[in-house]
Amino acid sequence: MAARSFDRRTYRRDPARIWHRQRRRSERIAPISRRCPAIPPVLGDVKMITLYHAATTRSFRIYWLLEELGLAYERKEINYYEGERHGETFRAINPLGSFPVIADEGFILIESGAIINYILRRYGAGRFQAPPGSRDEALIDQWMYWSESLPAIHQRAFWDHCAPPPGCCDNPIPSVGREGKRAFIKTLDILERDLREDGFAVGDELTGADFMLSFPLFLADFDNWLKNHPKVKAYTDRIAARPAFRTAVRDTIDMCVQLYPPRPPRLAAADK
Ligand SMILES: N[C@@H](CCC(=O)N[C@@H](CS)C(=O)NCC(=O)O)C(=O)O
């Protein structure tokens, strides 16, 4: 068999090689999410993360996490109820106009669970995490996903239909909201079964699971929905006692009092 002669021009034009060359080039300019995953974790006083925060929203999960970690960060406060989230400036960052959002040197991330994992994995220096591949890690995932699944859907139905905040639901149907409340409370049975009398959702230390669970549970407690789930109530109280958490929910409490004085109408509507 004749040896194939090597022609440099043909070699360069070979479509497979062109593809590889382009891929290599595109990798060089790939977005930060695909680049250099191994930047060492940094704790301390370097400003790095901007948190777009609105009182009463899931952004208090991230606010709490950043405070617990003692990371330096910038917090941009946005009023959820006054239309600021629909303005051009915020929409350029998050076209959904939803919270939370973080920006980290131009890298923008939404979804509170993804944000918590990003911050912990990149800047957590091992805190609040379980060994990769462990069952504890799987349980953390379980509660993180669960927090945004059925309980979130039912609680949202309640807020929309029994306590619609300004500009959030045009045609509330209170019976739909009341069913949301009932269904939300029912979902707590699984937490009541699995939580311990002490510690946190997965073990003795905080994990991403607690940061996620804090949002539905703290607001449910605000509405006095935990009274038939004593372990869930005690767990929520353990979270609420943490100084970093209290810092993160101060404006949420103020806003709730402002929106629903003197007795939250959401309670009145739900009690009917
Ligand atoms: N699964 C998302 C949910 C985000 C979300 O729905 N946030 C609410 C505030 S708590 C929001 O901004 N909603 C905007 C809207 O419904 O238009 C997450 O966990 O970040």
The ligand as an SDF file (V2000), in Angstrom:
LIG
                    3D

 20 19  0  0  0  0  0  0  0  0999 V2000
  -37.2380   28.8040   41.6450 N   0  0  0  0  0  0  0  0  0  0  0  0
  -36.8760   30.1800   41.7140 C   0  0  0  0  0  0  0  0  0  0  0  0
  -38.1050   30.9950   42.0110 C   0  0  0  0  0  0  0  0  0  0  0  0
  -37.8650   32.4900   41.8590 C   0  0  0  0  0  0  0  0  0  0  0  0
  -39.1320   33.2630   42.1600 C   0  0  0  0  0  0  0  0  0  0  0  0
  -40.2400   32.8720   41.7620 O   0  0  0  0  0  0  0  0  0  0  0  0
  -38.9740   34.3800   42.8620 N   0  0  0  0  0  0  0  0  0  0  0  0
  -40.1180   35.2200   43.1490 C   0  0  0  0  0  0  0  0  0  0  0  0
  -39.9290   35.9940   44.4320 C   0  0  0  0  0  0  0  0  0  0  0  0
  -39.7950   34.9460   45.8260 S   0  0  0  0  0  0  0  0  0  0  0  0
  -40.2280   36.2290   42.0380 C   0  0  0  0  0  0  0  0  0  0  0  0
  -39.3560   37.0420   41.8790 O   0  0  0  0  0  0  0  0  0  0  0  0
  -41.2870   36.1360   41.2570 N   0  0  0  0  0  0  0  0  0  0  0  0
  -41.4860   37.0450   40.1900 C   0  0  0  0  0  0  0  0  0  0  0  0
  -42.7620   36.8140   39.5030 C   0  0  0  0  0  0  0  0  0  0  0  0
  -43.4940   35.9110   39.8720 O   0  0  0  0  0  0  0  0  0  0  0  0
  -43.0340   37.5740   38.5550 O   0  0  0  0  0  0  0  0  0  0  0  0
  -35.7850   30.3580   42.7680 C   0  0  0  0  0  0  0  0  0  0  0  0
  -35.7130   29.5220   43.6770 O   0  0  0  0  0  0  0  0  0  0  0  0
  -34.9970   31.3190   42.6860 O   0  0  0  0  0  0  0  0  0  0  0  0
  1  2  1  0
  2  3  1  0
  2 18  1  0
  3  4  1  0
  4  5  1  0
  5  6  2  0
  5  7  1  0
  7  8  1  0
  8  9  1  0
  8 11  1  0
  9 10  1  0
 11 12  2  0
 11 13  1  0
 13 14  1  0
 14 15  1  0
 15 16  2  0
 15 17  1  0
 18 19  2  0
 18 20  1  0
M  END
$$$$
